Amino acid sequence: MINVAVVGVGGWGKNLARNYFQIPECNLKYICDLDETRLSQLQSQLPGTQLSRDFDSVLADPEIQAVVIATPAPTHYSLCKAALMAGKDVYVEKPIVLEVHHGEELIRMAEERDRILMVGHLLEYHPIIVKLRELIDSGELGDIYYIYNQRVNLGTVREDENAMWNFAPHDVSSILYLLDREPTDVTARGQSYLRDGVEDVVFMSMNFSGESMAHVHVSWLDPHKIRKITIVGSKKMAVFDDLESNEKLRIYDKGAAQNTDYDTFAEYVTLRFGDVTIPYVKVGEPLRIECEHFLNCVRTRSRPLSDGHDGLRVLKVLDAAQRSLKTNGVPVAIEGNAKTPGTSSGTAAK
């Protein structure tokens, strides 16, 4: 039985608390939040769980093995650091932190103390995303030309982070997971319509050494709620629509190929229109899968799929995209990933 404390039980944190409370191998000993109303609202739903407004006292409990942090992103660094220093394993919601050097520091701390550090990149645990990764790795889709993600709706407007930092970690993490590569450079453009300096809509593009590219559109100022990933390969194409109740994944046997033997320009490119298949994928709750993975890593001392390094590579993309936003879309290289001479992300923002 692993003793866990969930810190931050707002919109997403209460879902984490519910899952850890329901998992048989877990004892949700504490939920911790500064808001007493939130705590009291969950008290009847999580009987036997202690309520606390004092994070330090939770860390001081020697029975607590793992701390789950689901607080606002600006607090992640200080809370994660304190938990690691107290000898606890840590799960932190996305993004891991807001500064690259802070992410690097937390990774060093976890490794030096032999602690688990896991980041809540939920889509990496989604059975459909796992299936798409299998299709890509097997070559069924062919060479991946490009991926584009849409995550938009008319929803809650944040004050402490823009739409990119709020939404795009999901999309960036899933794209990096699917391609199993990191981009060389990023561009991003956005606009702040409701509050100065807080972008409500962002269009972000990533380049992968000229071999593949990916595009992300995020917004909380849109008439439609869309959660969709489209992958275009040289052999087949795939669409994952997370809002579909049953047929979430469709594979399109469509494509285009060059002819070596042709007489006219119209014959130069051949279009192929094949069947559309809907593969069966057993879809469990991704959050439950993610929580169980964290507990298993704590129990077996194994490295999480979305460990600190995974969180850091997503953070580097977001950091570069933020720098590009400030320069109205100037490409920013991902430091250490660019294969051609260029400006590093540290100087591109000047």
C-alpha positions as CSV (number, residue, x, y, z in Angstrom):
1,M,0.0,0.0,0.0
2,I,1.5,3.3,-1.1
3,N,0.6,6.4,1.0
4,V,-0.1,9.4,-1.2
5,A,-0.9,13.1,-0.7
6,V,-2.6,15.1,-3.5
7,V,-1.7,18.8,-3.3
8,G,-4.1,21.1,-5.1
9,V,-7.7,19.9,-5.6
10,G,-9.1,22.4,-8.0
11,G,-10.6,21.5,-11.4
12,W,-8.0,18.8,-12.3
13,G,-6.7,18.0,-8.9
14,K,-10.0,16.6,-7.7
15,N,-9.9,14.1,-10.6
16,L,-6.5,13.0,-9.5
17,A,-7.7,12.7,-5.9
18,R,-10.7,10.6,-7.0
19,N,-8.4,8.2,-8.9
20,Y,-5.9,7.7,-6.2
21,F,-8.7,7.2,-3.7
22,Q,-10.2,4.5,-5.9
23,I,-7.0,2.5,-6.7
24,P,-6.8,-0.4,-4.3
25,E,-3.0,-0.3,-4.0
26,C,-3.1,3.3,-2.9
27,N,-3.9,5.0,0.4
28,L,-4.9,8.6,-0.2
29,K,-3.8,9.9,3.2
30,Y,-4.1,13.6,2.5
31,I,-5.6,16.1,0.2
32,C,-4.0,19.5,0.6
33,D,-5.3,22.9,-0.6
34,L,-5.3,26.5,0.6
35,D,-9.0,26.7,-0.2
36,E,-11.1,25.3,2.7
37,T,-14.2,25.2,0.5
38,R,-12.6,22.8,-1.9
39,L,-11.4,20.6,0.9
40,S,-14.9,20.4,2.5
41,Q,-16.5,19.7,-0.8
42,L,-14.4,16.6,-1.2
43,Q,-14.6,15.4,2.4
44,S,-17.8,13.4,1.8
45,Q,-16.5,11.9,-1.5
46,L,-13.1,10.8,0.0
47,P,-14.0,9.3,3.4
48,G,-11.0,8.7,5.6
49,T,-8.8,11.1,3.8
50,Q,-7.2,13.8,6.0
51,L,-7.7,17.4,5.0
52,S,-4.8,19.9,5.3
53,R,-4.0,23.5,4.4
54,D,-0.4,23.1,5.5
55,F,1.9,21.7,2.8
56,D,4.9,21.5,5.1
57,S,3.1,19.3,7.6
58,V,2.1,16.9,4.9
59,L,5.8,16.7,3.8
60,A,6.8,16.1,7.5
61,D,4.7,13.0,7.7
62,P,7.1,10.1,7.3
63,E,4.3,7.8,6.1
64,I,3.8,9.8,2.9
65,Q,5.8,8.2,0.1
66,A,4.5,10.1,-2.9
67,V,3.2,13.6,-3.5
68,V,0.9,14.5,-6.4
69,I,1.1,18.2,-7.3
70,A,-1.8,19.7,-9.2
71,T,-1.4,23.4,-8.3
72,P,-1.1,26.4,-10.7
73,A,2.0,26.1,-12.9
74,P,3.9,29.1,-11.3
75,T,4.0,27.1,-8.0
76,H,5.3,23.8,-9.4
77,Y,9.0,24.6,-9.0
78,S,8.9,25.5,-5.3
79,L,6.5,22.7,-4.3
80,C,8.4,20.0,-6.3
81,K,11.7,21.1,-4.9
82,A,10.3,21.0,-1.3
83,A,8.8,17.5,-1.9
84,L,12.0,16.1,-3.3
85,M,14.1,17.6,-0.5
86,A,11.7,15.9,1.9
87,G,12.5,12.6,0.2
88,K,9.2,12.1,-1.5
89,D,8.5,10.8,-5.0
90,V,6.8,13.4,-7.1
91,Y,4.1,13.5,-9.7
92,V,3.5,17.0,-11.1
93,E,0.9,18.2,-13.5
94,K,2.0,19.7,-16.9
95,P,4.0,21.8,-17.5
96,I,6.7,20.6,-15.2
97,V,7.8,24.2,-14.4
98,L,7.9,27.5,-16.4
99,E,11.7,27.9,-16.5
100,V,14.1,25.5,-18.3
101,H,16.8,25.9,-15.6
102,H,14.3,25.0,-12.9
103,G,13.3,21.9,-14.8
104,E,17.0,20.9,-15.1
105,E,17.5,21.5,-11.4
106,L,14.5,19.3,-10.4
107,I,15.8,16.5,-12.6
108,R,19.2,16.6,-10.9
109,M,17.6,16.7,-7.5
110,A,15.5,13.6,-8.2
111,E,18.4,11.7,-9.6
112,E,20.8,12.6,-6.8
113,R,18.1,11.5,-4.2
114,D,17.0,8.5,-6.2
115,R,13.4,9.8,-6.3
116,I,10.7,9.4,-8.9
117,L,9.9,12.5,-10.8
118,M,6.9,12.1,-13.2
119,V,5.1,14.8,-15.3
120,G,1.4,14.6,-16.1
121,H,1.5,14.3,-19.9
122,L,-1.8,12.6,-20.0
123,L,-2.0,11.8,-23.7
124,E,1.1,9.6,-23.6
125,Y,-1.1,7.2,-21.6
126,H,-4.2,7.4,-23.9
127,P,-4.8,4.0,-25.6
128,I,-5.5,5.8,-28.9
129,I,-2.1,7.6,-28.8
130,V,-0.4,4.4,-27.9
131,K,-2.1,2.7,-30.9
132,L,-1.0,5.6,-33.2
133,R,2.6,5.2,-32.0
134,E,2.4,1.5,-32.8
135,L,1.1,2.3,-36.3
136,I,3.9,4.7,-36.9
137,D,6.6,2.4,-35.5
138,S,5.3,-0.5,-37.6
139,G,5.5,1.6,-40.8
140,E,1.8,1.2,-41.6
141,L,1.4,4.9,-42.1
142,G,4.7,5.2,-44.0
143,D,7.0,8.2,-43.6
144,I,5.3,10.8,-41.5
145,Y,4.9,14.0,-43.4
146,Y,3.1,16.2,-40.9
147,I,0.9,16.2,-37.8
148,Y,-1.5,18.9,-36.8
149,N,-3.4,19.2,-33.5
150,Q,-6.4,21.3,-32.6
151,R,-7.4,22.0,-29.0
152,V,-9.9,24.8,-28.9
153,N,-13.1,25.7,-27.2
154,L,-14.9,28.7,-25.6
155,G,-13.7,28.0,-22.1
156,T,-12.1,29.3,-18.9
157,V,-9.7,32.3,-19.5
158,R,-6.6,32.1,-17.4
159,E,-4.8,35.0,-15.7
160,D,-1.5,33.3,-14.9
161,E,-0.8,31.6,-18.3
162,N,-1.7,32.0,-21.9
163,A,-3.7,29.5,-24.0
164,M,-0.4,27.9,-25.2
165,W,0.9,27.2,-21.8
166,N,-2.5,26.0,-20.6
167,F,-3.4,23.7,-23.6
168,A,-0.3,23.0,-25.7
169,P,1.7,20.8,-23.3
170,H,-0.8,18.0,-24.1
171,D,-0.2,18.5,-27.9
172,V,3.5,19.0,-27.7
173,S,4.0,15.9,-25.5
174,S,1.8,13.7,-27.8
175,I,3.6,14.9,-30.9
176,L,7.1,14.2,-29.5
177,Y,5.9,10.9,-28.2
178,L,4.4,9.9,-31.6
179,L,7.5,11.0,-33.6
180,D,10.0,9.9,-30.9
181,R,12.0,12.9,-31.9
182,E,12.5,16.5,-30.8
183,P,12.1,19.5,-33.1
184,T,15.0,21.6,-34.3
185,D,13.1,24.9,-34.2
186,V,9.7,26.4,-33.3
187,T,7.6,29.3,-34.6
188,A,4.5,30.7,-32.8
189,R,2.1,33.6,-33.4
190,G,-0.8,34.6,-31.2
191,Q,-3.0,37.4,-30.2
192,S,-4.3,38.7,-26.9
193,Y,-7.9,39.9,-27.3
194,L,-9.4,39.7,-23.8
195,R,-6.4,40.6,-21.7
196,D,-3.1,42.4,-22.7
197,G,-0.1,40.1,-22.7
198,V,-2.1,36.8,-22.3
199,E,-2.6,35.2,-25.7
200,D,-6.1,33.7,-26.2
201,V,-5.2,32.0,-29.4
202,V,-1.8,30.6,-30.6
203,F,-0.7,28.9,-33.8
204,M,2.5,27.0,-33.2
205,S,4.6,25.1,-35.7
206,M,7.5,22.7,-35.1
207,N,10.1,21.6,-37.6
208,F,11.8,18.2,-37.3
209,S,15.1,18.4,-39.3
210,G,13.1,19.1,-42.5
211,E,11.8,15.5,-42.4
212,S,8.5,16.1,-40.6
213,M,6.6,19.1,-39.3
214,A,3.8,19.6,-36.8
215,H,1.3,22.3,-36.2
216,V,-0.7,23.1,-33.0
217,H,-3.7,25.4,-32.8
218,V,-4.9,26.2,-29.3
219,S,-7.5,28.7,-28.2
220,W,-10.1,29.3,-25.4
221,L,-11.9,31.8,-27.6
222,D,-13.5,29.5,-30.3
223,P,-17.1,28.6,-31.1
224,H,-16.3,24.9,-31.3
225,K,-14.9,22.4,-28.8
226,I,-12.3,20.4,-30.8
227,R,-9.8,17.8,-29.5
228,K,-8.4,16.3,-32.7
229,I,-5.0,15.0,-34.0
230,T,-4.4,14.4,-37.7
231,I,-1.4,12.4,-39.0
232,V,-0.5,12.4,-42.7
233,G,1.9,9.7,-43.8
234,S,3.2,8.6,-47.2
235,K,1.1,5.4,-47.1
236,K,-1.9,6.2,-44.9
237,M,-3.4,8.9,-42.8
238,A,-5.0,8.8,-39.3
239,V,-7.4,11.0,-37.4
240,F,-7.9,10.8,-33.6
241,D,-11.0,12.7,-32.5
242,D,-11.1,12.5,-28.7
243,L,-14.7,13.9,-28.5
244,E,-16.1,11.0,-30.5
245,S,-17.9,8.7,-28.1
246,N,-17.0,5.4,-29.9
247,E,-15.2,5.8,-33.2
248,K,-12.3,7.9,-31.9
249,L,-9.7,6.6,-34.4
250,R,-10.0,6.4,-38.2
251,I,-7.3,5.2,-40.6
252,Y,-7.6,6.5,-44.2
253,D,-5.9,4.4,-46.9
254,K,-5.3,7.5,-48.9
255,G,-2.2,9.1,-50.3
256,A,-0.4,10.5,-53.3
257,A,2.7,9.2,-55.1
258,Q,4.9,10.4,-57.9
259,N,4.9,8.4,-61.2
260,T,8.2,7.8,-62.9
261,D,6.5,7.1,-66.2
262,Y,4.2,9.9,-67.3
263,D,3.3,11.9,-70.3
264,T,1.5,14.9,-68.8
265,F,1.7,16.8,-65.6
266,A,-1.7,15.4,-64.6
267,E,-0.2,11.9,-64.6
268,Y,2.9,13.0,-62.6
269,V,1.1,12.6,-59.3
270,T,-1.2,9.7,-58.6
271,L,-3.9,10.0,-55.9
272,R,-5.0,6.9,-54.1
273,F,-8.4,6.6,-52.4
274,G,-8.8,3.4,-50.4
275,D,-10.9,2.2,-47.5
276,V,-11.5,4.0,-44.2
277,T,-11.0,1.6,-41.3
278,I,-12.0,2.1,-37.6
279,P,-9.7,-0.2,-35.6
280,Y,-11.0,-1.4,-32.2
281,V,-9.0,0.0,-29.3
282,K,-10.1,-0.7,-25.8
283,V,-10.1,2.8,-24.2
284,G,-9.8,2.9,-20.5
285,E,-9.7,6.2,-18.6
286,P,-6.3,7.7,-19.5
287,L,-6.0,9.4,-16.1
288,R,-6.5,6.1,-14.3
289,I,-3.8,4.5,-16.4
290,E,-1.5,7.4,-15.7
291,C,-2.0,7.2,-12.0
292,E,-1.5,3.5,-11.9
293,H,1.7,3.9,-13.8
294,F,3.0,6.4,-11.3
295,L,2.2,4.1,-8.4
296,N,3.9,1.2,-10.2
297,C,7.0,3.3,-10.7
298,V,7.0,4.2,-7.0
299,R,6.6,0.6,-6.0
300,T,9.2,-0.9,-8.5
301,R,11.6,2.2,-8.6
302,S,11.3,2.2,-12.4
303,R,11.6,5.2,-14.7
304,P,8.2,6.7,-15.7
305,L,7.3,7.1,-19.4
306,S,6.7,10.8,-18.8
307,D,9.7,11.4,-16.5
308,G,11.4,14.6,-15.8
309,H,13.4,14.5,-19.0
310,D,10.2,14.1,-21.0
311,G,8.8,17.1,-19.1
312,L,11.9,19.1,-19.9
313,R,11.9,18.4,-23.6
314,V,8.3,19.6,-23.7
315,L,9.2,22.6,-21.6
316,K,12.0,23.5,-24.1
317,V,9.6,23.6,-27.0
318,L,7.1,25.8,-25.0
319,D,9.9,28.1,-23.9
320,A,11.1,28.5,-27.5
321,A,7.5,29.0,-28.7
322,Q,7.1,31.7,-26.1
323,R,10.2,33.4,-27.3
324,S,8.9,33.2,-30.9
325,L,5.5,34.7,-29.7
326,K,7.3,37.7,-28.4
327,T,9.0,38.3,-31.8
328,N,5.8,37.8,-33.8
329,G,6.7,34.4,-35.2
330,V,10.5,34.5,-35.7
331,P,11.8,30.9,-35.7
332,V,13.6,29.9,-32.5
333,A,16.0,27.0,-32.4
334,I,15.7,24.4,-29.7
335,E,19.0,24.6,-27.9
336,G,21.0,21.4,-28.5
337,N,18.6,20.0,-31.1
338,A,19.3,22.2,-34.2
339,K,21.4,20.4,-36.8
340,T,22.2,23.5,-38.8
341,P,24.0,26.7,-37.7
342,G,21.6,29.2,-36.2
343,T,20.6,31.3,-33.3
344,S,20.1,29.5,-30.0
345,S,16.9,29.9,-28.1
346,G,18.7,32.0,-25.5
347,T,19.7,34.7,-28.0
348,A,16.7,34.6,-30.3
349,A,14.4,36.4,-27.9
350,K,16.6,39.5,-27.8
